C-alpha cells in the first residue's frame, strides 16, 4: 500500500455549516469506504491555513487516491488534492541512489 495525504479546502457554503460538520464528514467517509474499500485511513486533522483538512491514508495505487479526491470534490470540497508521501527512511535510501 502507498501512503497519500488528502488536502481538502471546503466551499464557503459547506464551511458555513459548522454545526453539520460531523454529519457531512461521516457521509463523506461512508462513501469513500463504500467506493474504495481498500483505503485505510491513518489520521484526520483540521488545519488552520490554506486547506481545511488533511487526511493521511493508504491506498493501493494512484487511481484509488484520485477516486478519494473526486469523492471529496463531489461532496463539498472546493479543492481536493491527494499527495503521494514517501516515508523519510525510504527517501534517504533514494538519496543514496543518486
N, C-alpha and C positions, 0 to 999 in steps of 0.2 A: 504494500500500500504506500502511496505517496502522500506527503503532507501538504496541505494547502491552507491559506488564510483567506477567508472571505471578508472583504472590506465593504461595508454597506453604508450608504447615505440614503436616508428616507426622504420621501417627498414632503414638502411643507404640510400638506393635508394630513398625511399619516403621522407626522411628528406632532401635530397639534392634538392628536387623540391620545394624550398621555395616559388617561385612565383606562384606555383599551389596549395598552401596550402588551400586557401579559397575554391577553386573548389573541391578539394579532400575531404575536411571536409564536404562540403554541400552534396556531393554524399553519403558519409557515413551516415550523419544524415537522408537524404531522405530514404535510405534503412532501417535504424533502424525504422523509423516511419512507413514504409510500412509493415515490417515484425513483428513489435512489437508495434502495435498501442496503446496499453495501457501503454506504458512507457512515463513518464513525466520528462523532463529534467529540472533541477533546476539551475545548474550553470556549466560553462565550463571555465577551466583555463589552460593556458600554464604554464609549470613548468621549473625551472632551477635545474635539479637534475637527478636522475636515471630514471625518467619517463618524457615523453614529455608533457603529458596532463592528467588532471583529470576532469572527468565529474561526477557530482553529480546528481543522478536521482532516481525516484521512479518507482518500478515495483511490480506487484502483488506477485511474487514468485522468487525463486532461478533459476528455469528453464528459465524464461524470462531473468533474468540477465545473465545467461550463453549464451543465444542467442545473447545478445548485445555484449558480449566478442567475440563470434565466428564471428559475422559480422565484428568486428574490425580486427580480425586476417585475415579474407578473403579480407580485403581492405587495406593492407599495414602495419598492426601492427606487429612488431616483438614479442611483448609481450602485452597481454591484460588481466587484472585481474579485476574482479568485487568483491569488498569487501562489505560485509554487514556492515551497520552503525546503531548503536543504539543511539537514542537521549540521551544526557547526563542525563536529568532528569529521564528517564526510567532506565538508568544504575545505578543511585543512588538508585532507588526503588529496583532494583535487589540485590544490596548490602545489603539491609535490610532483604532480604530473606535468607541470609546465615549466 
